[in-house]
Amino acid sequence: MDFANPAYFKTIGLDPAAVISFAGGWVNHKSPKELQQSYINIVKDADRFHLTGSYSPTIGFPECRQSIVHYEEYLFNMAGLRPENIVIGANSTQLTTNLMHVLLDHGDKVLLLDPSYCNYPAQIASVTDADILRFPVIDTNSWSYIADQVIDDFIQFILECKPKVILLVSPDNPTSQVPSDKFVSATLAAATEIGSFLVIDFAYKEILFSNCYPAYYSWPPNDNYISLRSNSKWCRGLGRRMGWIEAPHWIVELLDSVQAASILCPDSLHQMAFVEYTETAIKDNLLKPYLSDVNRRYKKASEITQAGIHSYLGLPCLESQGGLYNCIKTGDDGSHFVDRVLKNTGVLFVPGWGFGETLRNAVRISCGPLVDDLEKIEFALQKVGQFLHA
């Protein structure tokens, strides 16, 4: 059932405009005003606007690939990344699908943590019949994230099952946990030993609540390590679709061919605006202060969400380390919980089952859409708590 469908709201007597949704996996802060100005500058310049209507190279403009190198060096101290390691695409969703097309053959295995991003199984199935393996990192009794406690078991699982691809997310969707350096380093070592690939999806890389980045945030690609990157979350470019992959050169060459048959080329306007904005923002020291403010706001929204869960719902939840989410243990089927709460309070969560078996009796909650409406977060959780404890 599509709980978020306004048509469904009406069938259960709810005004769609009055529903308070924690279901949206999207950010709601303002884009940098300097990024907006970059688009204005391009559109006002007849020659540059004319260029936006031309095809870019299949894997992106050289100057945009170079700007990505500069961006990663500036923010994450990434050394060793080269423009020839970068494929720019329409978005990270499209790039993930294309990457699976390149990496996977008939009968291969893909290893996901449980829970993990709910889109991955469909993306994998769209290009191959690869088996999807799951490894649980949530203790459903204590409701805690236990990745570091099960590293040895996880590595043994990799060595025995020999997945072709191990796909992680950092910060994670749906748990908002950040896998440790120890966990990721051990995973890469195991992937290298069996000749497979560690792929990390960094959709929320810039939204991290710690004052220091994990060491692997500065890793450039190698023959067994690939990064998925997105321009959608940190600058609220959700509808201005642009993503990129950081991969070894031979993967880039294969993706060039696959991308030519899927999207032909990435959007020219978004690449040009990215170049103008990032180069100016880095030079004028605007980028880090902007991201610092973004992080401050989502951390605050996350703290208010977590406090409300404890105070009003009295249910176990995780402590968010970055991104937009939290996972609440409901004690019964998450779908039933969502439907019951929605019908009686007009507050919408996401059932956990789509993220993995460990979240079957849980829900995902997102503070992203309400980052500028903190009072509504508390009001909504208070309504849910009153219903649950009535």
LINBEL-V88019 format. One record per residue. N is the residue number from 1. RES is the residue in three letters. SS is DSSP state (alpha for helix, beta for strand, coil for the rest). PHI is phi as a letter, one per 20 degrees, with the letter a starting at -180 (* if undefined). OMEGA is omega in whole degrees, -180 to 180 (999 if undefined). Layout:
BEGIN
n:res:ss:phi:omega
N:RES:SS:PHI:OMEGA
N:RES:SS:PHI:OMEGA
END
This chain:
BEGIN
n:res:ss:phi:omega
1:MET:coil:*:179
2:ASP:coil:e:-176
3:PHE:coil:f:-174
4:ALA:coil:e:-178
5:ASN:coil:f:179
6:PRO:alpha:g:178
7:ALA:alpha:f:178
8:TYR:alpha:f:178
9:PHE:alpha:g:-178
10:LYS:alpha:f:-178
11:THR:alpha:f:179
12:ILE:coil:d:173
13:GLY:coil:n:179
14:LEU:coil:d:172
15:ASP:coil:f:-178
16:PRO:alpha:g:-179
17:ALA:alpha:f:-177
18:ALA:alpha:e:-180
19:VAL:coil:f:174
20:ILE:beta:e:-172
21:SER:beta:d:168
22:PHE:coil:d:-173
23:ALA:coil:e:-172
24:GLY:coil:f:176
25:GLY:coil:e:-176
26:TRP:coil:c:179
27:VAL:coil:e:-176
28:ASN:coil:c:175
29:HIS:coil:e:-179
30:LYS:coil:f:172
31:SER:coil:f:176
32:PRO:coil:g:-180
33:LYS:alpha:f:178
34:GLU:alpha:f:175
35:LEU:alpha:f:175
36:GLN:alpha:g:-180
37:GLN:alpha:f:178
38:SER:alpha:f:177
39:TYR:alpha:f:179
40:ILE:alpha:f:-179
41:ASN:alpha:g:-179
42:ILE:alpha:f:-177
43:VAL:alpha:f:-179
44:LYS:alpha:f:-179
45:ASP:coil:e:-173
46:ALA:alpha:g:-178
47:ASP:alpha:f:-180
48:ARG:alpha:f:177
49:PHE:alpha:f:176
50:HIS:alpha:f:-180
51:LEU:alpha:f:180
52:THR:alpha:f:179
53:GLY:coil:e:179
54:SER:coil:e:174
55:TYR:coil:f:166
56:SER:coil:e:171
57:PRO:coil:g:-174
58:THR:coil:g:-179
59:ILE:coil:d:173
60:GLY:coil:o:178
61:PHE:coil:f:177
62:PRO:alpha:g:-178
63:GLU:alpha:f:177
64:CYS:alpha:f:176
65:ARG:alpha:f:177
66:GLN:alpha:f:178
67:SER:alpha:f:176
68:ILE:alpha:f:175
69:VAL:alpha:g:-180
70:HIS:alpha:f:180
71:TYR:alpha:g:-178
72:GLU:alpha:f:177
73:GLU:alpha:f:-175
74:TYR:alpha:f:-175
75:LEU:alpha:e:-169
76:PHE:alpha:c:180
77:ASN:coil:l:-179
78:MET:coil:e:178
79:ALA:coil:d:176
80:GLY:coil:n:175
81:LEU:coil:f:-179
82:ARG:coil:c:177
83:PRO:alpha:g:-179
84:GLU:alpha:f:174
85:ASN:alpha:e:-168
86:ILE:beta:d:171
87:VAL:beta:c:176
88:ILE:beta:e:-179
89:GLY:beta:c:-179
90:ALA:coil:f:-179
91:ASN:coil:a:-177
92:SER:alpha:f:177
93:THR:alpha:f:177
94:GLN:alpha:f:-178
95:LEU:alpha:f:177
96:THR:alpha:f:179
97:THR:alpha:f:179
98:ASN:alpha:f:179
99:LEU:alpha:f:177
100:MET:alpha:f:177
101:HIS:alpha:f:-179
102:VAL:alpha:f:-170
103:LEU:alpha:e:-168
104:LEU:coil:d:174
105:ASP:coil:d:178
106:HIS:coil:g:177
107:GLY:coil:n:178
108:ASP:coil:f:180
109:LYS:beta:c:175
110:VAL:beta:c:-179
111:LEU:beta:d:174
112:LEU:beta:d:168
113:LEU:beta:f:174
114:ASP:beta:c:11
115:PRO:coil:e:175
116:SER:coil:b:-176
117:TYR:coil:g:-170
118:CYS:coil:f:-180
119:ASN:coil:f:-172
120:TYR:alpha:g:-178
121:PRO:alpha:g:179
122:ALA:alpha:f:179
123:GLN:alpha:f:179
124:ILE:alpha:f:-178
125:ALA:alpha:f:-179
126:SER:coil:f:-177
127:VAL:coil:c:-175
128:THR:coil:a:176
129:ASP:coil:e:-178
130:ALA:coil:g:175
131:ASP:beta:f:178
132:ILE:beta:d:177
133:LEU:beta:d:179
134:ARG:beta:c:175
135:PHE:beta:c:-174
136:PRO:beta:f:177
137:VAL:coil:c:173
138:ILE:beta:d:171
139:ASP:beta:e:-173
140:THR:coil:f:176
141:ASN:coil:e:-180
142:SER:coil:e:-176
143:TRP:coil:l:-179
144:SER:beta:c:178
145:TYR:beta:e:-168
146:ILE:coil:d:-176
147:ALA:alpha:g:-178
148:ASP:alpha:f:-179
149:GLN:alpha:f:-176
150:VAL:alpha:d:-178
151:ILE:alpha:g:-177
152:ASP:alpha:f:179
153:ASP:alpha:f:180
154:PHE:alpha:f:-180
155:ILE:alpha:f:178
156:GLN:alpha:f:178
157:PHE:alpha:f:179
158:ILE:alpha:f:-177
159:LEU:alpha:f:-179
160:GLU:alpha:e:-174
161:CYS:alpha:e:177
162:LYS:coil:l:175
163:PRO:coil:f:178
164:LYS:coil:f:-179
165:VAL:beta:c:171
166:ILE:beta:d:-171
167:LEU:beta:d:179
168:LEU:beta:d:177
169:VAL:beta:c:-180
170:SER:coil:b:-15
171:PRO:coil:g:-169
172:ASP:coil:f:166
173:ASN:coil:d:32
174:PRO:coil:d:-168
175:THR:coil:e:-174
176:SER:coil:l:173
177:GLN:coil:e:179
178:VAL:coil:d:179
179:PRO:coil:g:-175
180:SER:coil:f:174
181:ASP:alpha:g:-179
182:LYS:alpha:f:-179
183:PHE:alpha:f:-176
184:VAL:alpha:f:179
185:SER:alpha:f:178
186:ALA:alpha:f:179
187:THR:alpha:f:179
188:LEU:alpha:f:179
189:ALA:alpha:f:179
190:ALA:alpha:f:178
191:ALA:alpha:f:179
192:THR:alpha:f:-179
193:GLU:alpha:f:-178
194:ILE:alpha:e:177
195:GLY:coil:m:179
196:SER:coil:d:-173
197:PHE:beta:c:166
198:LEU:beta:e:177
199:VAL:beta:d:177
200:ILE:beta:d:176
201:ASP:beta:e:-177
202:PHE:coil:d:-178
203:ALA:coil:g:-177
204:TYR:coil:d:-172
205:LYS:coil:g:-177
206:GLU:coil:e:-179
207:ILE:coil:d:-175
208:LEU:beta:c:-171
209:PHE:coil:e:177
210:SER:coil:f:178
211:ASN:coil:f:179
212:CYS:coil:c:-180
213:TYR:coil:e:170
214:PRO:coil:g:-178
215:ALA:alpha:f:-177
216:TYR:alpha:f:175
217:TYR:alpha:f:180
218:SER:alpha:d:-178
219:TRP:coil:f:167
220:PRO:coil:f:180
221:PRO:coil:f:168
222:ASN:beta:b:-173
223:ASP:coil:f:-179
224:ASN:coil:c:-176
225:TYR:beta:c:-177
226:ILE:beta:c:177
227:SER:beta:d:170
228:LEU:beta:d:-175
229:ARG:beta:c:-177
230:SER:beta:b:175
231:ASN:coil:d:-171
232:SER:coil:e:-170
233:LYS:coil:e:-170
234:TRP:coil:f:-179
235:CYS:coil:d:-175
236:ARG:coil:l:176
237:GLY:coil:d:-174
238:LEU:coil:g:-180
239:GLY:coil:e:174
240:ARG:coil:e:-163
241:ARG:coil:f:175
242:MET:coil:b:175
243:GLY:beta:b:176
244:TRP:beta:b:176
245:ILE:beta:d:172
246:GLU:beta:d:-169
247:ALA:coil:b:174
248:PRO:coil:f:-171
249:HIS:alpha:g:-177
250:TRP:alpha:f:173
251:ILE:alpha:f:178
252:VAL:alpha:g:180
253:GLU:alpha:f:178
254:LEU:alpha:f:179
255:LEU:alpha:f:176
256:ASP:alpha:g:-180
257:SER:alpha:f:-178
258:VAL:alpha:f:-179
259:GLN:alpha:f:177
260:ALA:alpha:f:-179
261:ALA:alpha:e:-177
262:SER:alpha:d:180
263:ILE:coil:d:-178
264:LEU:coil:m:177
265:CYS:coil:a:176
266:PRO:coil:f:-177
267:ASP:coil:f:-178
268:SER:alpha:f:-177
269:LEU:alpha:f:-177
270:HIS:alpha:f:177
271:GLN:alpha:f:-179
272:MET:alpha:f:179
273:ALA:alpha:f:177
274:PHE:alpha:g:-180
275:VAL:alpha:f:-177
276:GLU:alpha:f:-177
277:TYR:alpha:f:-173
278:THR:alpha:f:-180
279:GLU:alpha:f:178
280:THR:alpha:f:-178
281:ALA:alpha:f:177
282:ILE:alpha:f:-179
283:LYS:alpha:f:-176
284:ASP:coil:e:179
285:ASN:coil:l:179
286:LEU:coil:d:-172
287:LEU:alpha:f:-178
288:LYS:alpha:f:176
289:PRO:alpha:f:178
290:TYR:alpha:f:-179
291:LEU:alpha:f:177
292:SER:alpha:f:178
293:ASP:alpha:f:177
294:VAL:alpha:g:180
295:ASN:alpha:f:179
296:ARG:alpha:g:-176
297:ARG:alpha:f:180
298:TYR:alpha:f:174
299:LYS:alpha:f:178
300:LYS:alpha:f:178
301:ALA:alpha:f:179
302:SER:alpha:f:-180
303:GLU:alpha:f:179
304:ILE:alpha:f:178
305:THR:alpha:f:-178
306:GLN:alpha:f:178
307:ALA:alpha:f:179
308:GLY:alpha:f:177
309:ILE:alpha:f:180
310:HIS:alpha:f:-173
311:SER:alpha:f:-171
312:TYR:alpha:d:-177
313:LEU:alpha:e:-178
314:GLY:coil:m:-179
315:LEU:coil:d:179
316:PRO:coil:f:175
317:CYS:beta:b:178
318:LEU:coil:e:175
319:GLU:coil:d:-174
320:SER:coil:f:180
321:GLN:coil:d:-180
322:GLY:beta:r:-180
323:GLY:coil:m:-168
324:LEU:coil:c:-158
325:TYR:beta:d:165
326:ASN:beta:b:178
327:CYS:beta:c:-176
328:ILE:beta:d:174
329:LYS:beta:f:-175
330:THR:coil:e:-178
331:GLY:coil:n:173
332:ASP:coil:b:-176
333:ASP:coil:g:-175
334:GLY:alpha:f:179
335:SER:alpha:f:178
336:HIS:alpha:f:179
337:PHE:alpha:f:-179
338:VAL:alpha:f:-178
339:ASP:alpha:f:-179
340:ARG:alpha:f:180
341:VAL:alpha:f:180
342:LEU:alpha:g:-177
343:LYS:alpha:f:-174
344:ASN:alpha:d:-177
345:THR:alpha:c:-174
346:GLY:coil:m:178
347:VAL:beta:d:-173
348:LEU:beta:d:170
349:PHE:coil:d:176
350:VAL:beta:d:176
351:PRO:beta:f:-175
352:GLY:coil:e:-170
353:TRP:alpha:f:-178
354:GLY:alpha:f:-179
355:PHE:alpha:e:179
356:GLY:coil:q:-175
357:GLU:alpha:f:-179
358:THR:alpha:f:179
359:LEU:alpha:d:-179
360:ARG:coil:f:179
361:ASN:coil:d:-176
362:ALA:beta:b:175
363:VAL:beta:c:171
364:ARG:beta:e:178
365:ILE:beta:c:-178
366:SER:beta:d:176
367:CYS:coil:e:-174
368:GLY:alpha:g:-178
369:PRO:alpha:f:-175
370:LEU:alpha:d:-176
371:VAL:coil:f:178
372:ASP:coil:d:-179
373:ASP:coil:c:-172
374:LEU:alpha:f:179
375:GLU:alpha:f:179
376:LYS:alpha:f:176
377:ILE:alpha:g:-178
378:GLU:alpha:f:179
379:PHE:alpha:g:-178
380:ALA:alpha:f:-179
381:LEU:alpha:f:176
382:GLN:alpha:f:177
383:LYS:alpha:f:-180
384:VAL:alpha:f:179
385:GLY:alpha:f:178
386:GLN:alpha:f:178
387:PHE:alpha:f:-176
388:LEU:alpha:f:-175
389:HIS:coil:d:180
390:ALA:coil:f:999
END
